[in-house]
Amino acid sequence: MTQDGETYDRLNAVKQFDASKLGVKGLIDSGITTIPKFFVHPPENLSDLPIREDDGIDDVIPTIDLSTVNDRSEIVDQISRASRELGFFQIVNHGVPVEVLDGMIEAIKGFHEQSTEVKAKYYRREYGHGVSYISNIDLFHSKAASWRDTLQVKLGPKCADAEEIPEICRKEVIQWNTYVTQLSEHLMELLCEGLGVASGKLKEMTFSEGRLMVGHYYPPCPQPDLTIGITSHTDPGVLTVLLQDHIGGLQVKHNGKWLKVKPVRGALVINIADLLQILSNDEYVSVEHRVVANSSNEPRISVGVFFNSAVSENLCGPFPELTSPEKPAKYRQFTYEDYMKRFFTKELDGKSLTNYYKL
């Protein structure tokens, strides 16, 4: 029931929002001063854990210099330590020019700030398209919607046709795909070396080939204390590479508290995803993270690339090299296809998918 006694039909409200293809940006452009009820989250989603505010907060998530002048074994050690303890780290001197990073942010911002009429032709929920624009992938599964819109582009193993990619960001997305593919292969080698397995193991399993890009747009929110940008979740693949702008808002759960991931100029945020935790037999950790609703006066932009298997029949499970009678496998084997089907039929809600495969 609503305050005036009328029955609130959430499903109908969600359907109307989805059919309008306005997205959250369109709601803001319409002049709203209060958010629709289906965006309001229960208090436990918003205040379940305190925000850590100590002086050392900026140093908790490490920034690792990948410069070739640094000793490779030291870089491997730093990445391995961060992947085991935090599941998150930032990288600088990664080979992607700052101009490319800035251009990518501006291109994604440009797409989202086009008119609804221009964006509407990309708005779709059906799978199988190379490009889609959407508000909340889990809109019809989640308990409450989140305050963001997303442009999604399939980058690999076969990139979406150039003509499919919106012209306003086409050049930047294609260029980003080249850089992020090279970077991912380098990162996967370093991560494998940190586990003590062959450096090419993840690449051989096609994990650098299955690439999906999301360009998130978080408009200013008139009631940021009532909703969230992305609810607490873990990522499904092996690795995520994230470019974030200067606004901030990404938080990582660690030791029962939320840590802010401070934007670092020219840096990329890297996080371990669920499949790599499974493959590493819990040596590396995939941790919950979220994005708070945008309380600033300007939009927040981020661009994430998820790295997944390119072969749906691939069998996944702990690397044999990392199991022994003393350290038995903690997960059963499963196909990548089964894994992703389960991911897309649940809402974003923490570790439930990983736990499903635990022995």
N, C-alpha and C positions, 0 to 999 in steps of 0.2 A: 504493500500500500504506500502511496505517497502521502505527504503531510496534509494535503487537502482531501484525503480520503479516497482518491482515485486509485484504481489498480494499475500498477506499473507493469507493462509487458516488455520485459527486457529483450526477448528474442526479436520482437517486432521492431524495437528501437534500433537494435544492431543491424537487422536486415535493411532498414531504411537508410542508415548511415552507409552501409556497404554499397547499396544500390545507387546512392547519390554520387559515389566516386569522388567525394570532396576531399577525403582524407582529413587529418587533424589540421593541416595547413588551411584547408578550406573553411573549417569551423572558426579558426582564428580570423580569417579574412572576412567572415560574416559578421564579426563584431561581438561574439559571445563574451560574457564576463564571468560566467559560471560554466563548469564543464558538464557535459551530459552525464546522467547518472551511471551509465554502464562503464564509464571511465573511473568511477570512484572505487578505490581498493579498500579492503578491510584493514582496520588499524594494524593488525599483526604483520601485514605486508610492508607497512610504512615505518613502523617503530619497533620491530621485533628485536633489533640489536642496536646498541649505541654506536654513534659515529666516533671513531677515534680521532682525537684532536690534539695529540701531544706534539711537541716540537719536532720530533723525528719522523713525522708522518711522510715527508717528501723523500726520505731515504729508505723507506721500508721496501718498496718495489724497486729493485735495482735497475740502473741504466748501464748496459754493457756495451763497450766500444768494440765493434767488429773490425776495426782498422787492421789492415794486413801488417802494419808495423808491430802489432802486438803479438805475443807468443800464442800460437794456436792452442797449446795445451792449457794455457791460462784461461783463454776464452771458453774452451770446452768445460773447464772446471766451474767457471762462473755460471754458465748456462745450466750445467747439470745441477749445481747447488740450488739455483733459483727454481728449476723445474721440479726438484724434489721437495723443497720447503714451501714454496709459494704458488707454483703453477703459473706465475706471471713474471714477465720482465720486459724492460724496454731496451731497444737497440739504437745505437747511433753509428755513423760511418758505415752504413749498410749498403751503400752503392746506389741508392735511389736519390737523385738530386732533389734539393729542397724545392726547386722550381716545379718539379713534377708533382711533389706532394701538395704544394699550394694550388697548382692547377687542377688537381683532382678534387680537392675540397671545393673550389670555386665552381667546377663543372657540375658536381652533384648538387650543390646549392642552387645553381642555375636551373637545373632540371626541376627541382621541387618548387621553385618560385615562378614557374610558368603558370598559365591559366589552367583551371580545371578542365576546360575543353581540350586543351593540348595534351594534358596528361591522361585524360580519360581513356584514350585508345589503348593505353598500356595497362589499364587497371583490370586485373584478372586473378582468380584464385586457382584455376586449373593448373595441374602440373604439366610439364612437357614443353613449356614455352621458353625460348631463350632469354626473353626479357619480360619482366612484369613490374608494375607499380602497384603497391598495396599498402593498406594500413593494418598492421597486426596480422601476421601469418596465422596466429592462433585465435583470431577474433571470435570464432564460433565454438572454440574449445575452452577458452580461459574463463576464469571466474569474473575477471574485470579486464577491460581493454587498457592498453598502455598508450602514452602520449607521444606517438611517433608515426611517421610515414616512411616507406622504404621503396627504393628502386633496386630490383634484383636482376642481375645479369649472369648468365652461365658463361664462365670463362674457359672451361675445359671439361673433358678432353678435347671437345670441339667447341670453339668459341661461338657464341651467337653470331649470326650473320651481321655484317657491318650495317646493313640497311635496317636491321631490326633495332639496333642500339640508337636511342634518341640522338639526333644530330647535335644537340647542344652539349653533349658529353661524349660523343663517339670517339673522337681523336684521343681524348684523355683516358678513356676506359681501355682502349686497345693498347695504348702505350703502357698503362698501369699493369695490364696483364703480362706484358713482356718482362717488366722489371720484377714483379712479384713472383713470377715463376722462377726466375733465376735466383732470387733471394730465398725462396722456399727450399730449393734444392740444397743450397748452402746450409741453411738452418737445420734441415733434416740430417745432413751429414754430421753436423756438430752434436745434435741430439743423440744420434746413434752412437757416436764416439763416447758420449757421456754415459751411455749404458754399457759400453764395452762390447757392442755388437758391430758387425760390419757396417762401415759408414754409408754404403749404398743400399742398405736393407729396405728402408722406407720408400726410396725411389723405385726399387725393383718391384715393390708391392703396389705401384702406381699411385701412391699417395700425393705425389706432386702434380698429378694429371687431373684429378677430379677437383675442379676449382669453381666455387660459387661466390660471387661478389654481392654484397649488400651495401647500398648507400643510404644511410639513415639520416632523416631530417627530424630534429626535435624542436618544434616551434616553442616560443615562450608560452608558459602555461599560466592562466589566470589564477589557478588554485593548485600550486605545485605540492602543497601539503596533503592533497587528497588522492593523488595518483602517482604514477611512476613512468619513467621512460622505457625501461625494459625490466621485467620482473627477474628475481633471482633465478639463475639457471646455469647450466654448464653447456659447452658446445659439443656437438656430436662427433666431429671428425677426429683428425690427429693433431691439427694445429690451426690456429687462427692468427692472421696478421691483421692488425688494426691500425688505421690512420685516424687520429682524432684531431679536431681543431683546438683552439685555445680556450674554449669555454669550460671544458671539464664536465664531470658528472659520473664517470665510470668509477665503480667501487668493487673491491674484491674482498671476499670473506676470508679472514685469517684469524685463527685462535679466538673465535667467538666474537670478532668485531669486524666492522666494515672499514677497509682502508681505501682512501682516495688514490686514484692513479693520476697523479699530477701531469698535465700536458707538458711535454718537453719539446721545444722547438726543433724540428727536423728529425724527431724520434718516431719509431714505430713500436706499438705495443704487441707483444707476442704472448699468447697463452696456450698452454697444453690443453688439449681437448680429450673427451672421454675415451676415444679409441686408443690414443697413445697411452693413457693410464692403464688400459687393459693390456695392450701389447707389452708394456713395460712391467707387467705384473705388480702394479702399484708402486714401482720405483719412482715414477713421475706422477704428479698429482694434477688432476683436472678439478679446479675449484669453482665454487659458485661465485657469480658476479652479477651485477645489476647496473642500471643507469637510472639515476634519480631524475624526476621531472625537471624540466628546464625552468629555473626561476630568474634567469637573466632577461635582458630586454632584447636580445638578439638570438637567432636560431643557433642550435648546436648541430654540427655536421660530423659524421664519422663514416668511414669506409672500411668494412671488414671483408676479408677473403677467407673462406673456410676451405680447408684442404681435406679431401676425402678420397676414397678408392675410386678408380675409374672403372673397376670391374665388379659388377654386382654379385658375381658368384664367388668372389674372394672369401676364403675362410679366415676368420679373425679369432685371435686368442693370444695368450701370452707367448712371447718368443721362447722357443725351446731352450735357447742359451741362458735364459734367465730363470729357469725352473730346475729343481733338483729334489731329491728325497727330503733334503733339509728345508727347501723353499718350494713347496709344491705350487702348481698353478692355482690361482685364486679365481679364475674365470673359466667357464666352459667355452668350447668353440662354437661359432655361429657364422652364418653368412652375412656379408655386408648388406645384402638386399633386405634380409629380415630385420637387421638393426635399424636401417633407415625407415622402413615401413613403420616400425614402432615409434620412432622419433616424430614422424609427421602426423601421428594420430593421438598425440598427447599434447597437453599444454606445456609451456616452458616452466618446469617446476623442480629445479634442482637435480638430485642424483638418482632419481627413480629408474632411469633407463640403464645406467651402469649397474645398479644393484640387481636388476633383472637377470643379468648373466653371471652373477656371482655364484661360485660353487659353495 
